[in-house]
């Protein structure tokens, strides 16, 4: 069961097309897991369409001559289209574009929104691996993040915002245990150490480096700008 969702304001911005690409991808991917949020987006889209339609100018009346000309043009278009369809050869290419990733012996199907976005290689240390996604945003860093079984990310807080969308597996922190589809937004007020027993795959966005707060990982803080 999904317990964490985008708030209505984020859903509204997504429906209006006003979110940056990285966040828009997160909303779209979450909606593939969550029927409730997808229904909200569908309703928002219908409402926006109705508003746009109602603000357009009323159509002007046309006389019978104009109607006859339109009918003739429509018939010509349909006949041309049918001729083209009859002449076309059937498409025998039954290949389906792969939309998945493999890492450390695990194969993960991905939400449709990630199609054609996977064009980099995995990088990582130990049980934590990351695959960058190019969204063309100068500040935000979007990635697929994989944590292998019994792995964890050292305790840290955030200099900026961090979004995590769980795509597969499970992980937990001091706040809760998360399941596929959960959508979590954290900021500098949050401090946690995500860990997983069975392994997990996440989509993450950060707009500033993490700040590690315990142990030897604190040595990474001076070069945090190079790592995030």
C-alpha angles and dihedrals in degrees: 000000000000112000103172123061140168111269120250092257092058091046090051093050089049092051089051092049092240101125125097114257096256093056093040088056090052093052092047092048092048090051090058088061097038121059091185094059091042089055090050091051091048091052092047090051092051091049092049091048091051091049091050092048093049093052095054120096118268112260116260119241119256128207126235093264091058090048091053091050091049091050091051093049091048092050091049091050093049093048091049091048093050091050090052093049093050091051095047119102117234116258108246095180105112096171117130119211110246114241104183143089134223125209131167095346096315126111119205127190111218134214113267093252091072093060112127090006095094103088103127138072131254118261128183154121125249113325096348120083131173135197116195121225118206109228096157094241116137097210109027120076115207119192147157106241122200124191115188122224114296090011130132142182113237117255111281146154128215132255088200136359126317125195121193124186113185110222102174140359123011142277137179140202137174090292105050149312115274133213133196111296096028111139115204129184117191134175140178090299090068128076122182148144112221114211134175134200099194100026130256146215120217139178109225138185124191128174097191137023122281116249113222114215107185142046130346092331088077086077087072094062096086090058096038092119089062094049106046 
